[in-house]
Amino acid sequence: MRLLLLSVTNAVGILSSTMGLLNEKSGVSAVMTYTQPLFVFCLAAAFLRGEVDARRMLGVVTGFFGVAVLYLGGRFDLGTASYSGAFLLFGAFLWAVSTVYYKKELSHVDPLVTNSVQLAVGALLLFMPAIALERFSFSGTIAYVFIILYSSVGASAVAFTLWILLVKQEEATAVSTSSFIIPIFALLFGCLFLDEGISLESLLGIALILTGVYLANNR
């Protein structure tokens, strides 16, 4: 029953985040999504008390501001956020809830089993409404097939199983704060493959993120 509850929470969270991404700018979307470690810290304070201290709180806040600087160019302009921002925040909150809930109640369950059940329940919950509300189509192009395989096998199956494994073995706040590293890789890949430049604000954001991750992972 607890695994089913976790699966439903995770599915609703992913749906909420996806709905938010449809109509929100990428910078605001990233900042909203990476409020997740902040939510994890707050929930850990209530349910995982051994993980919370002032140093880790400073690390979480520092890392979040690093993401804000990285994506918003130091302007901290969230005024453009629409109702989509609410979906993104709710998705981030449910991601945090599922992380803390697994750590507290289900860390004895194998990560592969956990993710398999989550994917199955999510597919059942979301497939029928998607068919009813959206026009189903499938493109046979190589690029489209690659995106589908990457999203399903790479991101959903492999990456999320590894995420659950890390939450199982490490402290939830440390693992969540470490996810701030992802925007750095996105920036580097953009520089390497899309000829995007790296500004002074980006360097400041990277420095803040790395400092936050260090503070959160070292006692």
Secondary structure as the mmCIF struct_conf table of DSSP 4:
data_model
#
loop_
_struct_conf.conf_type_id
_struct_conf.id
_struct_conf.beg_label_comp_id
_struct_conf.beg_label_asym_id
_struct_conf.beg_label_seq_id
_struct_conf.end_label_comp_id
_struct_conf.end_label_asym_id
_struct_conf.end_label_seq_id
HELX_RH_AL_P HELX_RH_AL_P1 ARG A 2 ASN A 23
BEND BEND1 GLU A 24 GLU A 24
HELX_RH_AL_P HELX_RH_AL_P2 SER A 26 THR A 33
TURN_TY1_P TURN_TY1_P1 TYR A 34 THR A 35
HELX_RH_AL_P HELX_RH_AL_P3 GLN A 36 PHE A 47
HELX_RH_3T_P HELX_RH_3T_P1 ARG A 49 GLU A 51
HELX_RH_AL_P HELX_RH_AL_P4 ALA A 54 LEU A 72
TURN_TY1_P TURN_TY1_P2 GLY A 73 GLY A 74
TURN_TY1_P TURN_TY1_P3 GLY A 79 THR A 80
HELX_RH_AL_P HELX_RH_AL_P5 TYR A 83 TYR A 101
HELX_RH_PI_P HELX_RH_PI_P1 TYR A 102 LEU A 106
TURN_TY1_P TURN_TY1_P4 SER A 107 HIS A 108
BEND BEND2 VAL A 109 VAL A 109
HELX_RH_AL_P HELX_RH_AL_P6 PRO A 111 LEU A 133
BEND BEND3 GLU A 134 GLU A 134
HELX_RH_AL_P HELX_RH_AL_P7 ILE A 142 LEU A 149
HELX_RH_PI_P HELX_RH_PI_P2 TYR A 150 ALA A 159
HELX_RH_AL_P HELX_RH_AL_P8 PHE A 160 GLN A 169
BEND BEND4 GLU A 170 GLU A 170
HELX_RH_AL_P HELX_RH_AL_P9 ALA A 172 SER A 178
TURN_TY1_P TURN_TY1_P5 SER A 179 PHE A 180
HELX_RH_AL_P HELX_RH_AL_P10 ILE A 181 PHE A 193
BEND BEND5 LEU A 194 LEU A 194
HELX_RH_AL_P HELX_RH_AL_P11 LEU A 200 ASN A 217
#
